[in-house]
Amino acid sequence: MALPRRTTATTFTALAVLVTLGLPGGPAHADDEDPSAPPGSVTTSPPPEVDANSPGLKLADGATLAPAKVLDIKSVVEDLGGEERREDTNSDVTFALQAEVLFPKDSSKLNPEARSRIQAIADEIKAQNATTVRVFGFTDNLGSYAHGLTLSKARAEAVHDQLATALGSTDITFEVRGYSEDYPIADNTSEQGRRKNRRVEVTFPRGAATGESEQG
């Protein structure tokens, strides 16, 4: 009877090792689950110590350091329902609005509540002193490509018209396009993914804030 108890203890030990090391066999989180901690925030071992005097860290004779490079860091903020997403990079700001919060189904006529969302984007365009704005429309892969192309362009134009009215400026150059089902940002095999793909994106360059320019 002692042998089965030792076997059981060994099994539990092996599982504990697997869980500790994060090897296959431990619990896994699906992509759509909300883990208790953000991915990458937990490490299983301390970082290695680095010897600053190591010969491998020294430049060879005649060698020079490469020019410094600023990495393009992207920040993405999405509201709880995924209806609106903002992406910030070193050079651009992009707002993506799901079509459902802007238009009735299969329509390019703006909902009354869409105007407040577009006004908020116009306020940010003014704050960034942007003079070029891109307004791109997208659909999911349901229906024909040609119909999606027409609808996505009409929706982009509707957002452009409202933006231009809110901005009230003739110094801004707009680029308006419709891309139908091209460039999806989610999986079109699920309604949740298709909802993300049915969107209008507004992109403009980052610039000096209005307050900063007035201080100069």
The 8 nearest C-alpha neighbors of each residue, nearest first, counted from 0:
[[1, 2, 3, 4, 5, 6, 7, 8],
 [0, 2, 4, 3, 5, 6, 7, 8],
 [3, 1, 5, 4, 0, 6, 7, 8],
 [2, 4, 6, 5, 1, 0, 7, 8],
 [5, 3, 7, 6, 1, 2, 8, 0],
 [4, 6, 8, 2, 7, 3, 9, 1],
 [7, 5, 3, 9, 4, 8, 10, 2],
 [6, 8, 10, 4, 9, 5, 3, 11],
 [7, 9, 5, 11, 10, 6, 12, 4],
 [10, 8, 12, 6, 7, 11, 5, 13],
 [11, 9, 7, 13, 12, 8, 6, 14],
 [10, 12, 14, 8, 13, 9, 15, 7],
 [13, 11, 9, 15, 10, 14, 8, 16],
 [14, 12, 16, 10, 15, 11, 9, 17],
 [15, 13, 17, 11, 16, 12, 18, 10],
 [14, 16, 12, 18, 13, 17, 19, 11],
 [17, 15, 19, 13, 14, 18, 20, 12],
 [16, 18, 14, 22, 20, 15, 19, 25],
 [17, 19, 25, 21, 15, 16, 20, 14],
 [20, 18, 16, 17, 21, 15, 43, 22],
 [19, 21, 17, 22, 18, 16, 43, 15],
 [20, 22, 18, 19, 17, 25, 23, 24],
 [21, 23, 17, 20, 24, 25, 18, 19],
 [24, 22, 25, 21, 17, 26, 18, 27],
 [23, 25, 22, 17, 26, 18, 14, 21],
 [24, 26, 18, 23, 17, 21, 22, 27],
 [27, 25, 24, 28, 18, 23, 21, 22],
 [28, 26, 25, 29, 24, 23, 21, 30],
 [29, 27, 32, 30, 34, 26, 33, 31],
 [30, 28, 32, 31, 27, 33, 34, 26],
 [29, 31, 32, 28, 33, 34, 27, 38],
 [30, 32, 29, 33, 28, 34, 191, 27],
 [33, 31, 29, 30, 34, 28, 35, 27],
 [32, 34, 35, 31, 28, 30, 36, 29],
 [35, 33, 36, 32, 37, 28, 38, 29],
 [34, 36, 33, 37, 38, 32, 28, 40],
 [37, 35, 34, 38, 40, 41, 33, 39],
 [36, 38, 40, 39, 34, 35, 41, 33],
 [39, 37, 40, 36, 41, 34, 35, 33],
 [38, 40, 41, 37, 42, 36, 43, 34],
 [39, 41, 38, 37, 42, 36, 43, 35],
 [42, 40, 39, 43, 38, 36, 37, 44],
 [43, 41, 44, 40, 39, 45, 46, 20],
 [42, 44, 20, 41, 45, 19, 21, 46],
 [43, 45, 42, 46, 47, 20, 41, 19],
 [44, 46, 47, 43, 42, 48, 41, 49],
 [47, 45, 48, 44, 42, 49, 43, 41],
 [48, 46, 49, 45, 44, 50, 43, 42],
 [47, 49, 46, 50, 45, 51, 53, 44],
 [50, 48, 51, 47, 53, 52, 46, 56],
 [49, 51, 52, 53, 48, 56, 54, 55],
 [50, 52, 53, 49, 56, 54, 57, 55],
 [53, 51, 50, 54, 56, 57, 55, 49],
 [52, 54, 55, 50, 51, 56, 57, 49],
 [55, 53, 57, 56, 52, 58, 51, 50],
 [54, 56, 53, 57, 58, 52, 59, 51],
 [57, 55, 54, 53, 58, 51, 52, 50],
 [56, 58, 54, 55, 59, 53, 52, 51],
 [59, 57, 62, 60, 56, 63, 61, 55],
 [58, 60, 62, 61, 57, 63, 55, 54],
 [59, 61, 62, 58, 63, 57, 64, 54],
 [60, 62, 59, 63, 58, 64, 57, 65],
 [63, 61, 59, 60, 58, 64, 65, 57],
 [64, 62, 65, 61, 58, 59, 60, 66],
 [63, 65, 66, 62, 58, 67, 61, 59],
 [64, 66, 67, 63, 68, 62, 58, 69],
 [67, 65, 68, 64, 63, 69, 70, 62],
 [68, 66, 65, 69, 64, 70, 63, 71],
 [67, 69, 70, 66, 65, 71, 64, 72],
 [70, 68, 71, 67, 72, 89, 66, 90],
 [69, 71, 72, 68, 89, 73, 67, 88],
 [70, 72, 89, 88, 73, 69, 90, 68],
 [71, 73, 88, 70, 89, 74, 87, 69],
 [74, 72, 88, 87, 71, 75, 86, 89],
 [73, 75, 87, 86, 88, 72, 76, 85],
 [74, 76, 86, 85, 87, 73, 77, 84],
 [77, 75, 85, 84, 86, 74, 78, 83],
 [78, 76, 84, 81, 83, 85, 79, 75],
 [77, 79, 81, 80, 83, 82, 84, 76],
 [78, 80, 81, 77, 82, 83, 76, 84],
 [81, 79, 82, 78, 83, 77, 84, 97],
 [80, 82, 78, 83, 79, 77, 84, 195],
 [83, 81, 97, 80, 96, 78, 100, 84],
 [82, 84, 96, 81, 95, 78, 77, 97],
 [85, 83, 77, 95, 76, 94, 78, 96],
 [84, 86, 94, 76, 93, 75, 77, 95],
 [85, 87, 75, 93, 74, 92, 76, 94],
 [88, 86, 92, 74, 73, 91, 75, 93],
 [89, 87, 73, 91, 90, 72, 71, 74],
 [88, 90, 71, 91, 72, 87, 73, 205],
 [89, 91, 88, 205, 204, 92, 87, 71],
 [92, 90, 204, 205, 88, 203, 87, 89],
 [91, 93, 87, 203, 202, 86, 204, 205],
 [94, 92, 202, 86, 201, 85, 95, 91],
 [93, 95, 85, 201, 200, 84, 202, 96],
 [94, 96, 200, 84, 83, 199, 198, 85],
 [97, 95, 83, 198, 199, 82, 98, 200],
 [98, 96, 198, 82, 99, 197, 100, 195],
 [97, 99, 198, 101, 197, 100, 102, 96],
 [100, 98, 97, 101, 102, 103, 104, 194],
 [101, 99, 98, 97, 102, 113, 82, 96],
 [100, 102, 113, 98, 109, 110, 99, 97],
 [103, 101, 109, 110, 99, 98, 108, 107],
 [104, 102, 106, 105, 99, 110, 108, 101],
 [103, 105, 106, 102, 99, 98, 107, 101],
 [106, 104, 103, 107, 150, 102, 98, 108],
 [107, 105, 103, 104, 108, 102, 150, 154],
 [106, 108, 154, 153, 102, 109, 157, 150],
 [109, 107, 106, 102, 110, 157, 103, 154],
 [110, 108, 102, 101, 113, 107, 111, 157],
 [109, 111, 113, 102, 112, 101, 108, 103],
 [110, 112, 113, 114, 109, 115, 101, 102],
 [113, 111, 110, 114, 115, 116, 101, 100],
 [114, 112, 101, 110, 116, 111, 115, 109],
 [113, 115, 117, 116, 112, 118, 111, 161],
 [114, 116, 118, 117, 113, 112, 119, 111],
 [117, 115, 119, 113, 118, 114, 120, 112],
 [116, 118, 114, 120, 119, 115, 121, 113],
 [117, 119, 121, 115, 120, 116, 114, 165],
 [118, 120, 122, 116, 117, 121, 115, 123],
 [121, 119, 117, 123, 122, 118, 124, 116],
 [120, 122, 118, 124, 123, 119, 166, 162],
 [121, 123, 119, 125, 120, 124, 118, 126],
 [122, 124, 126, 120, 125, 121, 127, 119],
 [125, 123, 121, 127, 122, 126, 129, 128],
 [124, 126, 128, 122, 123, 127, 121, 129],
 [127, 125, 123, 208, 209, 124, 128, 122],
 [126, 128, 206, 208, 124, 129, 125, 205],
 [129, 127, 125, 126, 206, 124, 130, 207],
 [128, 130, 127, 124, 131, 204, 203, 125],
 [129, 131, 171, 172, 170, 128, 132, 203],
 [132, 130, 172, 171, 129, 173, 203, 133],
 [131, 133, 203, 173, 202, 172, 174, 134],
 [132, 134, 174, 202, 201, 173, 175, 135],
 [135, 133, 201, 175, 200, 155, 174, 159],
 [134, 136, 176, 200, 155, 177, 199, 175],
 [135, 137, 151, 199, 177, 155, 152, 178],
 [136, 138, 179, 151, 178, 198, 197, 180],
 [139, 137, 197, 180, 179, 196, 147, 151],
 [138, 140, 180, 193, 196, 197, 141, 187],
 [141, 139, 180, 142, 187, 138, 144, 143],
 [140, 142, 139, 143, 138, 147, 144, 180],
 [143, 141, 140, 144, 146, 147, 139, 145],
 [142, 144, 146, 145, 147, 141, 140, 148],
 [143, 145, 147, 146, 148, 179, 142, 180],
 [146, 144, 148, 147, 143, 149, 179, 142],
 [145, 147, 149, 143, 148, 144, 150, 142],
 [148, 146, 179, 144, 150, 145, 149, 151],
 [147, 149, 179, 145, 151, 146, 150, 178],
 [148, 150, 146, 152, 147, 151, 153, 145],
 [151, 149, 147, 153, 152, 148, 154, 146],
 [150, 152, 136, 177, 137, 154, 148, 153],
 [177, 153, 151, 155, 149, 154, 150, 176],
 [152, 154, 156, 150, 155, 151, 107, 149],
 [155, 153, 107, 157, 151, 156, 152, 150],
 [154, 156, 136, 152, 158, 157, 153, 135],
 [155, 157, 159, 153, 154, 158, 160, 152],
 [158, 156, 154, 160, 159, 155, 153, 161],
 [159, 157, 161, 155, 156, 160, 162, 154],
 [158, 160, 156, 162, 157, 161, 163, 155],
 [161, 159, 157, 163, 158, 162, 156, 164],
 [160, 162, 164, 158, 159, 163, 165, 157],
 [163, 161, 159, 165, 164, 160, 166, 158],
 [164, 162, 166, 160, 161, 165, 167, 159],
 [163, 165, 161, 167, 162, 166, 160, 168],
 [164, 166, 162, 163, 167, 118, 161, 121],
 [167, 165, 163, 168, 164, 121, 162, 125],
 [166, 168, 164, 165, 163, 169, 162, 170],
 [169, 167, 166, 170, 171, 163, 164, 165],
 [168, 170, 171, 167, 172, 163, 166, 130],
 [169, 171, 168, 130, 172, 131, 167, 129],
 [172, 170, 130, 131, 169, 173, 168, 132],
 [171, 173, 131, 130, 132, 170, 174, 169],
 [174, 172, 132, 133, 131, 175, 171, 134],
 [173, 175, 133, 134, 132, 176, 172, 131],
 [176, 174, 134, 135, 133, 173, 155, 156],
 [177, 175, 135, 152, 136, 155, 134, 178],
 [152, 176, 178, 136, 151, 135, 148, 179],
 [177, 179, 137, 181, 148, 136, 180, 151],
 [178, 180, 148, 147, 137, 138, 151, 181],
 [181, 179, 138, 139, 140, 137, 178, 183],
 [182, 180, 178, 179, 183, 137, 138, 139],
 [181, 183, 184, 180, 178, 137, 196, 179],
 [184, 182, 196, 185, 181, 180, 186, 139],
 [183, 185, 196, 182, 195, 186, 192, 187],
 [186, 184, 192, 183, 196, 187, 195, 193],
 [187, 185, 192, 188, 189, 193, 184, 183],
 [186, 188, 193, 192, 189, 185, 139, 140],
 [187, 189, 186, 190, 192, 193, 191, 185],
 [190, 188, 192, 191, 187, 193, 186, 194],
 [191, 189, 193, 192, 194, 188, 187, 195],
 [190, 192, 194, 189, 193, 195, 187, 186],
 [191, 193, 185, 186, 189, 195, 187, 194],
 [192, 194, 187, 190, 196, 139, 195, 191],
 [193, 195, 191, 197, 192, 196, 190, 97],
 [196, 194, 192, 193, 197, 97, 185, 198],
 [195, 197, 193, 183, 139, 194, 198, 138],
 [198, 196, 138, 194, 98, 139, 137, 195],
 [199, 197, 97, 98, 96, 137, 196, 136],
 [198, 200, 136, 96, 135, 95, 137, 155],
 [199, 201, 95, 135, 94, 134, 96, 202],
 [200, 202, 134, 94, 93, 133, 95, 135],
 [203, 201, 93, 133, 92, 132, 200, 94],
 [202, 204, 132, 92, 91, 131, 129, 133],
 [205, 203, 91, 90, 129, 92, 206, 202],
 [204, 206, 91, 90, 127, 92, 203, 129],
 [207, 205, 127, 128, 208, 204, 129, 90],
 [206, 208, 127, 209, 211, 212, 128, 205],
 [209, 207, 127, 126, 211, 210, 206, 212],
 [208, 210, 212, 126, 211, 213, 207, 128],
 [209, 211, 213, 208, 212, 214, 126, 207],
 [210, 212, 214, 208, 209, 213, 207, 215],
 [211, 213, 209, 215, 214, 210, 208, 207],
 [214, 212, 210, 215, 211, 209, 208, 207],
 [213, 215, 211, 212, 210, 209, 208, 207],
 [214, 212, 213, 211, 210, 209, 207, 208]]
